[in-house]
Amino acid sequence: MNDNIEQAVTNEIQNDDLTIAPNTGATPGNPATAQVLIRCTEHDRERWKQAAESVGMNLSEYIRDTLTARTRDLLDCTHPENQRRTYPWAEFCLRCGQRLRG
């Protein structure tokens, strides 16, 4: 009996395409290779998954996009152009003091 099961599993493995090609949201030439493990409650995970599905994304894409947007808000200057001082060698935000170029 075990030989039959083993043979059936072997046949299935040989005849089936078992490759996994995850959609990482990476751009060509910039592959997403790093991983981050986070712990959350089952309730939070389910809510995040529902939110992701509501916008047509899988959970990984949703978390990546959400964190990227939040990081951009925190680290990149988003003040309007009229609050910037531009020189040929650099550009500065007058509001937050961030050096934007140069």
C-alpha positions as CSV (number, residue, x, y, z in Angstrom):
1,M,0.0,0.0,0.0
2,N,2.8,2.5,0.9
3,D,4.5,1.7,-2.4
4,N,1.3,2.7,-4.2
5,I,1.1,6.0,-2.4
6,E,4.7,6.8,-2.9
7,Q,4.5,6.0,-6.6
8,A,1.3,8.2,-6.9
9,V,3.0,11.1,-5.2
10,T,6.2,10.7,-7.3
11,N,4.1,10.7,-10.5
12,E,2.2,13.8,-9.4
13,I,5.4,15.7,-8.6
14,Q,6.9,14.7,-11.9
15,N,3.9,15.6,-14.0
16,D,2.9,18.9,-12.2
17,D,4.5,22.3,-12.4
18,L,5.4,23.1,-8.8
19,T,7.3,26.3,-9.3
20,I,6.2,29.4,-7.4
21,A,6.6,32.8,-9.0
22,P,5.5,35.4,-6.4
23,N,4.5,38.8,-7.5
24,T,6.8,40.9,-5.4
25,G,5.9,44.3,-6.9
26,A,9.6,44.7,-7.9
27,T,10.6,46.7,-10.9
28,P,12.8,45.2,-13.6
29,G,16.4,45.7,-12.6
30,N,15.4,46.2,-9.0
31,P,14.3,42.8,-7.7
32,A,12.6,42.5,-4.3
33,T,14.9,40.1,-2.5
34,A,14.8,41.1,1.2
35,Q,12.2,39.8,3.5
36,V,10.7,41.2,6.7
37,L,8.9,39.0,9.3
38,I,6.3,40.7,11.4
39,R,4.1,39.4,14.1
40,C,0.5,40.4,14.3
41,T,-2.8,39.2,15.8
42,E,-4.9,37.0,13.7
43,H,-7.6,39.7,13.8
44,D,-5.2,42.3,12.3
45,R,-4.0,39.9,9.7
46,E,-7.5,39.2,8.5
47,R,-8.4,42.9,8.4
48,W,-5.3,43.7,6.4
49,K,-6.1,40.8,4.1
50,Q,-9.7,42.1,3.6
51,A,-8.3,45.6,2.9
52,A,-5.8,44.2,0.4
53,E,-8.5,42.2,-1.4
54,S,-10.8,45.3,-1.5
55,V,-8.2,47.1,-3.7
56,G,-7.3,44.1,-5.7
57,M,-3.9,43.3,-4.1
58,N,-2.5,40.4,-2.3
59,L,-1.5,40.9,1.3
60,S,2.3,41.2,0.6
61,E,1.7,43.9,-2.1
62,Y,-0.6,45.8,0.2
63,I,1.8,45.8,3.1
64,R,4.7,46.8,0.9
65,D,2.7,49.7,-0.8
66,T,1.3,50.9,2.5
67,L,4.7,51.0,4.2
68,T,6.4,52.6,1.2
69,A,3.8,55.4,1.1
70,R,4.1,56.0,4.9
71,T,7.9,56.0,4.7
72,R,7.7,58.5,1.8
73,D,5.5,60.7,4.0
74,L,7.9,60.5,6.9
75,L,11.3,60.7,5.1
76,D,10.7,62.6,1.9
77,C,9.8,66.3,1.7
78,T,6.3,66.8,0.3
79,H,6.1,70.5,0.7
80,P,5.1,72.6,-2.3
81,E,7.6,74.0,-4.9
82,N,7.0,77.5,-3.7
83,Q,8.5,76.6,-0.3
84,R,11.8,75.6,-1.8
85,R,15.0,77.4,-2.5
86,T,16.8,76.3,-5.6
87,Y,20.4,76.9,-6.5
88,P,22.4,75.6,-9.4
89,W,24.2,73.2,-7.0
90,A,21.4,72.2,-4.6
91,E,17.8,72.6,-3.6
92,F,16.4,73.0,-0.1
93,C,13.0,73.0,1.5
94,L,12.5,76.2,3.5
95,R,9.8,74.6,5.6
96,C,11.5,71.4,6.8
97,G,15.1,72.3,6.0
98,Q,15.7,69.1,4.0
99,R,18.3,69.1,1.3
100,L,16.4,67.8,-1.7
101,R,19.1,67.8,-4.4
102,G,22.8,68.3,-4.6
